Amino acid sequence: MNFTINFYPMQIKKFNILLLSSLILLSSCVTSNRETGESLISDDYILKVATKSFDIDLVQKNVDSIQAYSTSVMFFGYVADKTFGMTSSSCLSYITPYNNEADLGTDPEFKSVFIKLYFNNSLTYDDHSKGVAQNIYIYELDEAIDSTKMFNTSYDLSTLKKHLISKGSPVYYGEDTLKVYLSDDFGKELLTVTTDEFSDYYAFKKKIHGLYISTDTPETATSGGRMNYIPMTSSKICVSYKLTDVDRDKKDYDTTEFFNFGVSSAINLVKSESTKLIDKPLSNKLYIENSVGIKPYISAISLKRQLNKWINSMGYQDKKILISRATMTLPLEMPADYTDLDKKYPLYLYPAKLEINDSTNVKYFSLLSEIYNSSNVGKINRSHLYYKSDFTDYFQQLVLMDSTAIKDTNDLWIMPVYYTEISSVDYYEIDLINVQRGEINSIRADKKPTIDFVYSIYEESETN
């Protein structure tokens, strides 16, 4: 392991240590009088500032629990390639009234019902898959959506109570919209909703639970496929019926009642074959995929042992170590098809931790909060081929922690990140929507993953 340490001795007492750690690295072409202010600095402490670099040994892991819910989009379909195999998804979400003051009158007479799905995006890895035909299946849920399972992938489709309501054999070719006629029984069920249930969201959900959408997926695939994205609140269910209402002077009046599909949140149930890469012999590559796919992983206790070994070798056991900056660099090689950097690779990679809610015991992933005050936020550098992330707060805490206090929840998962800017405010979140795939270098590559940090050591002067 190659590294260089440069020390700069200085005597200080009342200056802010962190501030000096940064200022002392600055150089200037202006001639200075080094005796200026000398009388103001006592000899109580000696500060040393240096740099250090670790090669880090990331491993491959599959997440055992991850958020499945989304408040912005539903998606279904599949994509595949030779390296990662196939990733598929199906989705389910709520139905709500379009008009919470609706009144269907007396004995509404059903005529027809259909749903119009609106799509805002699709994902393919090759151009010829953009218009591929996909059979669409729409089911009505026979049980309420279990909100306790919205934060992970524990929904078992084999036990999900549902029944098919899409008529015929609807086929989707990747257009902006798709109109699917639904069963008469489902339309008649919607016409049993009372005025009280229209006005009470929770009463409505007890009667009408929601819909589940899926498509055919092959048993195995090494290429092709299309993932289809439906924005929330965009799709509508339209029920045509004859209204009779004496108070409104209506008799067998042809009209339509609308319902929203995809409201509040959706559960996207994603399956990935990339977990097979965990058993692949050690190589110079690490693989990464969104959602339930394979992830690079850093053991906190292994990193702590590496830190302790260095601390002991330098004789810093009884010293105070302050971290001014810690940066993780994840290099990568140019893929055979350079366009994959745009089409497949995540735009951002940043460390996250697996959190556990104390009251519900629900597991979820959370990005390190310091992403909001870092200059390196894990954005891919296509010119120099690396991802670079600052994680100074985490690294400082790890330095201070006792090894016996470290838990699995201190481990780091390298996660694809979705970035957006709203009203000049930056937002970062783990990307659970786009099926992105990439390869970064492992410790066995020529260009290795590293942690580079600037640190300060301060102690009482031996003369005092």
C-alpha positions in Angstrom: 0.0 0.0 0.0 1.6 3.3 -1.1 1.1 6.5 0.7 2.9 9.7 1.6 2.7 11.6 4.9 3.9 15.2 5.1 4.0 16.9 8.5 3.8 20.6 9.3 4.7 21.4 12.9 3.1 24.5 14.5 2.5 25.7 18.0 -1.1 26.8 18.9 -3.6 27.1 21.7 -6.8 29.1 21.3 -7.3 28.8 17.5 -10.0 26.6 16.1 -8.4 23.4 15.2 -10.6 22.6 12.2 -10.1 26.0 10.8 -6.3 25.8 11.1 -6.4 22.3 9.5 -7.7 24.0 6.3 -5.8 27.2 6.5 -2.4 25.6 7.1 -2.6 23.9 3.7 -3.0 27.1 1.8 0.0 28.8 0.2 0.6 32.3 -1.0 3.0 34.2 -3.2 2.7 37.2 -0.8 5.8 37.8 1.4 4.8 37.3 5.0 6.2 38.5 8.3 6.3 35.2 10.3 6.9 37.0 13.6 3.5 38.9 13.4 1.2 37.6 16.1 3.8 35.3 17.6 3.2 36.7 21.0 -0.4 35.8 20.8 0.2 32.0 20.4 1.1 30.1 23.5 3.2 26.9 23.6 0.5 24.6 25.1 -0.3 22.5 22.1 1.5 21.2 19.0 -0.6 20.7 15.8 0.4 18.4 13.0 -1.4 18.2 9.7 -1.0 15.4 7.2 -2.6 13.4 4.5 -3.2 9.7 4.2 -4.6 7.3 1.6 -6.1 3.9 2.1 -6.9 1.3 -0.6 -10.3 -0.1 0.3 -11.5 -3.6 -0.2 -15.2 -3.4 -1.1 -17.2 -6.6 -1.4 -20.4 -7.5 -3.3 -23.7 -7.9 -1.4 -27.4 -8.2 -2.2 -29.7 -6.0 -0.1 -32.0 -8.0 2.1 -34.5 -5.2 2.4 -35.1 -2.1 0.4 -37.8 0.5 -0.1 -40.3 -0.7 -2.7 -42.7 2.3 -2.5 -42.6 5.4 -4.7 -44.6 8.6 -4.5 -43.8 9.6 -8.0 -44.0 6.7 -10.4 -45.1 3.1 -11.1 -43.2 0.9 -13.4 -43.5 -2.6 -14.9 -41.7 -4.7 -17.6 -38.2 -6.1 -17.8 -34.7 -5.3 -19.2 -31.8 -7.7 -19.7 -28.2 -7.9 -20.7 -25.5 -10.6 -20.7 -23.7 -9.5 -17.6 -26.5 -8.8 -15.1 -29.2 -11.0 -16.5 -32.8 -9.9 -16.3 -34.5 -7.3 -14.0 -38.2 -7.3 -14.0 -40.9 -5.3 -12.2 -44.6 -5.2 -11.6 -46.6 -2.6 -9.6 -49.7 -2.0 -7.5 -51.3 1.2 -6.2 -54.5 2.7 -5.0 -57.7 3.9 -6.6 -59.5 7.0 -5.4 -62.5 9.0 -6.5 -61.9 11.8 -9.0 -64.8 13.7 -7.4 -65.3 13.2 -3.7 -68.8 14.7 -3.9 -70.1 12.3 -6.6 -73.6 10.9 -6.4 -74.5 8.0 -8.6 -78.2 8.4 -8.1 -80.6 5.5 -7.8 -79.7 2.1 -9.3 -77.1 3.2 -11.8 -77.2 1.1 -14.9 -73.7 0.0 -15.9 -72.6 0.3 -19.6 -68.8 0.0 -19.8 -65.5 0.6 -18.0 -62.0 1.1 -19.2 -58.7 2.5 -17.8 -56.4 4.9 -19.7 -52.8 4.5 -18.6 -50.5 7.5 -19.3 -46.7 6.8 -19.7 -44.0 9.4 -19.3 -40.9 7.3 -19.9 -39.5 4.0 -20.9 -36.1 2.3 -20.4 -34.4 0.1 -23.0 -30.8 -0.9 -23.6 -31.1 -1.0 -27.4 -33.2 0.9 -29.9 -35.0 -2.1 -31.4 -36.7 -2.8 -28.0 -38.4 0.6 -27.8 -41.4 -0.6 -29.8 -41.5 -4.3 -28.7 -44.9 -5.8 -28.0 -45.7 -6.5 -24.4 -48.9 -8.2 -23.1 -50.5 -6.3 -20.3 -52.4 -7.8 -17.4 -54.5 -5.7 -14.9 -55.8 -7.3 -11.7 -58.1 -6.0 -9.0 -56.7 -6.5 -5.5 -58.9 -8.6 -3.2 -57.2 -7.4 -0.1 -56.0 -4.1 1.2 -52.4 -3.0 0.4 -50.3 -3.8 3.5 -48.6 -0.5 4.3 -46.1 -2.3 6.6 -44.6 -3.9 3.5 -44.3 -0.8 1.5 -40.7 -0.2 2.7 -39.3 -3.5 1.5 -39.6 -6.3 -1.0 -41.4 -8.7 1.2 -44.6 -8.8 -0.9 -45.1 -12.4 -2.0 -46.8 -12.3 -5.4 -47.7 -16.0 -5.1 -49.9 -15.2 -2.1 -51.2 -11.8 -3.3 -55.0 -12.0 -3.5 -56.1 -10.6 -6.8 -58.2 -11.5 -9.9 -57.8 -10.6 -13.5 -60.0 -7.8 -14.8 -58.4 -6.7 -18.1 -60.5 -7.8 -21.0 -59.1 -9.6 -24.1 -55.4 -9.5 -24.7 -54.2 -5.9 -24.4 -50.8 -5.3 -26.0 -48.5 -2.3 -25.3 -46.0 -1.1 -27.9 -44.4 1.8 -26.0 -46.8 4.6 -26.9 -47.7 7.5 -24.6 -51.0 6.1 -23.6 -52.8 2.7 -23.5 -56.6 2.1 -23.2 -57.6 -1.2 -21.6 -61.2 -2.3 -21.2 -62.0 -3.9 -17.8 -64.5 -6.5 -16.7 -68.2 -5.7 -16.3 -68.1 -6.9 -12.7 -65.4 -4.5 -11.8 -67.3 -1.6 -13.3 -70.5 -2.6 -11.5 -68.5 -2.8 -8.2 -67.4 0.8 -8.7 -71.1 1.8 -9.2 -71.9 0.5 -5.7 -69.8 3.3 -4.0 -72.0 5.4 -1.8 -71.9 9.1 -1.4 -70.4 8.6 2.1 -67.7 6.4 0.6 -66.9 9.0 -2.1 -66.4 11.6 0.6 -64.4 9.4 3.0 -61.1 8.3 1.5 -60.5 5.5 4.1 -64.0 4.1 3.7 -63.5 4.0 0.0 -60.2 2.1 0.4 -61.9 -0.5 2.5 -64.2 -1.3 -0.5 -61.9 -0.7 -3.5 -58.4 -1.8 -2.6 -56.4 -1.0 -5.8 -55.0 -2.5 -8.9 -51.9 -4.6 -9.8 -50.2 -4.4 -13.2 -47.8 -6.9 -14.8 -46.5 -8.1 -18.1 -45.0 -11.2 -19.6 -41.4 -11.9 -18.7 -39.3 -14.7 -20.2 -37.9 -17.4 -18.0 -34.4 -16.2 -19.0 -33.1 -13.3 -21.1 -29.7 -11.9 -22.0 -30.9 -8.9 -24.0 -33.8 -6.7 -24.9 -36.9 -5.8 -22.9 -38.5 -2.5 -22.0 -39.4 -1.0 -18.6 -42.5 1.2 -18.7 -43.1 4.2 -16.3 -46.4 5.6 -15.3 -46.4 8.9 -13.3 -48.6 9.0 -10.2 -52.1 10.5 -10.4 -52.0 10.5 -14.3 -54.2 7.5 -15.1 -57.9 7.4 -15.0 -60.7 4.8 -14.8 -63.8 5.8 -16.7 -67.2 4.1 -15.9 -70.0 4.8 -18.3 -73.5 4.3 -16.9 -77.1 5.5 -17.0 -78.0 7.9 -14.2 -81.4 8.1 -12.6 -82.0 10.8 -10.0 -85.4 12.4 -9.4 -83.9 15.3 -7.5 -81.7 16.2 -10.5 -84.5 15.4 -13.0 -82.4 12.7 -14.6 -83.8 9.4 -16.0 -81.6 6.9 -17.8 -79.2 9.8 -18.4 -75.9 8.7 -20.1 -72.9 9.9 -18.1 -69.5 8.9 -16.9 -67.8 8.7 -13.5 -64.0 9.0 -13.2 -61.6 7.4 -10.7 -57.9 8.0 -10.3 -55.4 5.2 -10.4 -51.9 5.6 -8.9 -52.6 7.9 -5.9 -50.5 8.7 -2.9 -47.9 5.9 -3.4 -47.1 2.8 -5.4 -45.3 -0.4 -4.6 -42.9 -1.5 -7.4 -42.0 -5.1 -7.0 -38.6 -5.6 -8.6 -36.7 -8.8 -9.1 -33.1 -9.0 -10.3 -30.9 -11.8 -11.5 -27.8 -9.8 -10.7 -27.4 -11.5 -7.3 -25.8 -14.4 -9.2 -22.7 -12.1 -9.6 -22.1 -12.4 -5.8 -20.8 -16.0 -6.4 -18.6 -15.0 -9.2 -14.9 -15.5 -8.6 -13.0 -12.5 -7.3 -12.0 -10.2 -10.1 -10.9 -6.6 -10.8 -14.6 -5.5 -11.1 -17.4 -4.7 -8.8 -21.0 -4.6 -10.1 -23.8 -2.2 -9.2 -27.5 -2.1 -10.0 -30.4 -0.1 -8.7 -33.2 -1.2 -6.4 -32.8 -4.9 -5.3 -29.8 -5.5 -7.5 -26.2 -6.2 -6.4 -24.3 -3.4 -4.5 -20.7 -2.7 -3.5 -20.4 -2.8 0.3 -18.0 -1.6 2.9 -17.8 -3.3 6.3 -17.4 -0.6 9.0 -15.6 -3.0 11.3 -13.1 -3.9 8.6 -12.5 -0.2 7.9 -12.1 0.4 11.6 -9.5 -2.3 11.8 -7.6 -0.7 8.9 -7.7 2.6 10.7 -6.5 1.1 14.0 -3.6 -0.6 12.3 -2.5 2.7 10.8 -3.0 4.6 14.1 -0.9 2.0 16.0 1.8 2.1 13.4 2.1 5.9 13.7 2.0 5.9 17.5 -1.3 7.9 17.6 -3.1 5.7 20.1 -3.3 8.4 22.7 -3.6 11.4 20.4 -6.6 13.3 19.2 -7.3 12.9 15.5 -9.4 15.5 13.7 -10.5 14.8 10.1 -10.7 17.9 8.0 -11.8 16.0 4.9 -12.4 12.4 3.8 -13.1 11.5 0.2 -13.9 8.1 -1.4 -12.8 7.6 -5.0 -14.3 4.8 -7.0 -12.5 4.4 -10.3 -13.9 2.6 -13.4 -12.7 1.6 -16.8 -14.1 2.8 -20.1 -16.7 0.2 -21.1 -16.4 -1.5 -24.5 -19.4 0.6 -25.7 -18.6 4.1 -24.4 -22.3 5.1 -24.8 -23.1 2.8 -21.8 -21.7 5.5 -19.6 -24.8 7.5 -20.6 -27.3 4.7 -21.1 -26.6 2.3 -18.3 -24.3 3.8 -15.7 -25.7 5.6 -12.6 -25.1 9.4 -12.8 -24.4 9.5 -9.1 -23.0 6.9 -6.5 -23.0 7.8 -2.8 -22.7 5.9 0.5 -25.8 5.0 2.4 -26.5 3.1 5.6 -29.2 0.6 6.4 -31.4 2.2 9.1 -33.9 0.5 11.4 -36.9 2.3 12.8 -37.0 1.8 16.5 -40.7 1.8 16.9 -41.7 -0.3 13.8 -38.5 -2.3 13.3 -38.8 -1.4 9.5 -35.5 -1.4 7.6 -34.7 1.2 5.1 -31.7 2.8 3.4 -30.7 6.3 3.9 -28.0 8.4 2.2 -25.4 9.9 4.5 -26.8 13.3 5.3 -23.6 15.1 4.6 -24.3 14.8 0.9 -26.0 18.2 1.3 -22.8 19.9 2.5 -20.2 18.2 0.4 -18.5 19.4 -2.8 -18.0 15.9 -4.0 -21.5 14.3 -4.1 -20.6 11.1 -6.1 -21.3 12.4 -9.6 -19.6 10.4 -12.4 -16.6 12.0 -14.0 -16.7 10.7 -17.6 -13.4 12.3 -18.5 -11.3 10.9 -15.7 -13.5 7.8 -15.1 -14.4 7.9 -11.4 -17.0 8.6 -8.8 -15.9 10.8 -5.9 -17.8 11.3 -2.7 -17.0 13.3 0.4 -18.0 11.6 3.7 -16.0 13.5 6.3 -18.5 13.3 9.2 -19.0 9.6 8.9 -15.2 9.0 8.8 -14.6 11.2 11.8 -17.2 9.3 13.8 -15.6 6.0 12.8 -12.2 7.3 14.0 -13.8 8.2 17.4 -15.9 5.0 17.8 -14.8 2.1 19.9 -14.7 -1.1 17.8 -17.1 -2.8 20.2 -19.8 -0.2 19.5 -19.8 -0.8 15.7 -22.9 -2.5 14.3 -24.1 -3.6 10.9 -26.0 -0.4 10.7 -22.6 1.4 10.5 -21.7 -0.4 7.3 -21.8 1.5 4.0 -23.7 0.5 0.8 -22.8 2.3 -2.4 -26.1 3.4 -3.8 -27.2 5.0 -7.1 -28.6 8.4 -6.4 -31.3 10.4 -8.0 -30.8 14.2 -8.0 -33.3 16.9 -8.7 -33.5 20.7 -8.2 -36.7 22.3 -7.1 -37.0 26.0 -6.6 -33.2 26.3 -6.5 -33.0 23.7 -3.7 -31.0 20.4 -4.3 -32.6 17.1 -3.4 -30.8 13.7 -3.4 -32.5 10.4 -2.8 -31.6 6.7 -3.4 -32.7 5.9 -7.0 -35.2 3.1 -6.8 -36.7 3.8 -10.2 -34.2 3.8 -13.0 -32.8 0.3 -13.7 -29.1 1.4 -14.1 -26.1 -0.9 -14.2 -22.4 -0.3 -14.0 -19.0 -1.7 -13.1 -16.4 0.0 -10.9 -12.9 -1.2 -10.1 -12.1 -3.5 -7.2 -9.0 -3.5 -5.0 -7.5 -6.1 -7.5 -7.5 -3.6 -10.4 -4.6 -1.3 -11.3 -6.7 1.8 -10.3 -8.0 0.9 -6.9 -10.8 2.3 -4.8 -9.4 4.7 -2.2 -10.2 6.8 0.8 -8.0 9.9 0.9 -8.2 12.1 4.0 -6.6 15.2 5.6 -6.1 14.9 9.3 -4.7 16.8 12.3 -2.9 15.4 15.3 -2.6 17.6 18.4 -1.1 17.0 21.8 0.3 18.9 24.7 3.8 20.1 24.2 6.5 18.1 26.0 8.0 21.3 27.3 4.9 21.9 29.5 
